[in-house]
Amino acid sequence: MVDALETAPRLAHQDLGAQVLQAWLDNAARVFYLSPLSVSVPRPGSAAAPARGGVPVLFPQFADQGVLPKHGLVRTAHWRLLQDTAAQGARQLRYELDMKPQDDANWPHAARLSLQVKSKLDELVFVLRVSNTGDQSFNWTGGLHPYFAVRDVLTSSATGLAGLGVQDRYDTDLRSQPPGDLCWTTQPFERLYEACPPVTLDAGGYSLRLSASGFDQWMVWNPGEAGARALADLPAGDWRRFVCVEPVCVTRPVLLAPGETFEGRLWIQVCRH
Ligand SMILES: O=P(O)(O)OC[C@H]1O[C@@H](O)[C@H](O)[C@@H](O)[C@@H]1O
């Protein structure tokens, strides 16, 4: 009998941003893209940079939609690792971060974040919890930003999104996802979906079944050939090696009263062809 632990994805991770960097399946396939040019060591005068790849956590601001640094404050914060274990056929990680009102003048709130990751056989589950530990309500946007490794984004596709309302950064007249599979070209792609139904991503060689709860939108992003040139931490040509399908809350910020907790989950199931 094969021990399920032997086949559960191995995980690499770092406390900066509680960022899962990689998950290896038992055949050594990598679930996530991770740029070899990622630098997480702080340079004098600048904050530590999150790795380009894996699964960054975005909070309390999605992308550049507000006054905070792009994608918020926690992907450049050092989290506490509370659990890193392998038992009963599963690997489990748990990170925690406490945010205090005095940490950032533009977001003067108290919150506790926890990220739990569980890998079992061909499955990964991410659970992000946000608790309001202060005495005033706050709202936030953000979520998870997985960089899914694909053989070639130009031959990859995703199903499950047809007919959903969209906001597209580059095609502002587009109102809904056209019928058929979603495919990518050499052009930059950034499309926010109005909901978060299950999606199947054909990564080339295997598919990833993605489903989420708590989060209520998908953001699908790939910088394309031209957009990638502006990303110093991405080798030329590597934009073809990933697509980000991100479970997020953007259009409807999450309001948390004192003592309330949000819970968002992402399930990633690897299906061999
Ligand atoms: O380069 P960053 O800060 O990691 O962001 C990557 C991309 O992340 C996506 O989620 C956003 O929709 C894009 O606007 C953004 O460019």
The ligand as an SDF file (V2000), in Angstrom:
LIG
                    3D

 16 16  0  0  0  0  0  0  0  0999 V2000
    3.2310   42.7240  -10.2980 O   0  0  0  0  0  0  0  0  0  0  0  0
    2.2960   42.5080   -9.1420 P   0  0  0  0  0  0  0  0  0  0  0  0
    2.2740   43.6840   -8.1960 O   0  0  0  0  0  0  0  0  0  0  0  0
    2.5920   41.2370   -8.4160 O   0  0  0  0  0  0  0  0  0  0  0  0
    0.8520   42.3860   -9.7280 O   0  0  0  0  0  0  0  0  0  0  0  0
    0.5760   41.4770  -10.7190 C   0  0  0  0  0  0  0  0  0  0  0  0
   -0.8380   41.6300  -11.2630 C   0  0  0  0  0  0  0  0  0  0  0  0
   -1.7490   41.0730  -10.3600 O   0  0  0  0  0  0  0  0  0  0  0  0
   -3.0860   40.9910  -10.8390 C   0  0  0  0  0  0  0  0  0  0  0  0
   -3.8890   40.4420   -9.8420 O   0  0  0  0  0  0  0  0  0  0  0  0
   -3.6090   42.3660  -11.1410 C   0  0  0  0  0  0  0  0  0  0  0  0
   -4.8870   42.2450  -11.7210 O   0  0  0  0  0  0  0  0  0  0  0  0
   -2.6730   43.1030  -12.0970 C   0  0  0  0  0  0  0  0  0  0  0  0
   -3.1060   44.4450  -12.2480 O   0  0  0  0  0  0  0  0  0  0  0  0
   -1.2470   43.0700  -11.5560 C   0  0  0  0  0  0  0  0  0  0  0  0
   -0.3760   43.6640  -12.5030 O   0  0  0  0  0  0  0  0  0  0  0  0
  1  2  2  0
  2  3  1  0
  2  4  1  0
  2  5  1  0
  5  6  1  0
  6  7  1  0
  7  8  1  0
  7 15  1  0
  8  9  1  0
  9 10  1  0
  9 11  1  0
 11 12  1  0
 11 13  1  0
 13 14  1  0
 13 15  1  0
 15 16  1  0
M  END
$$$$
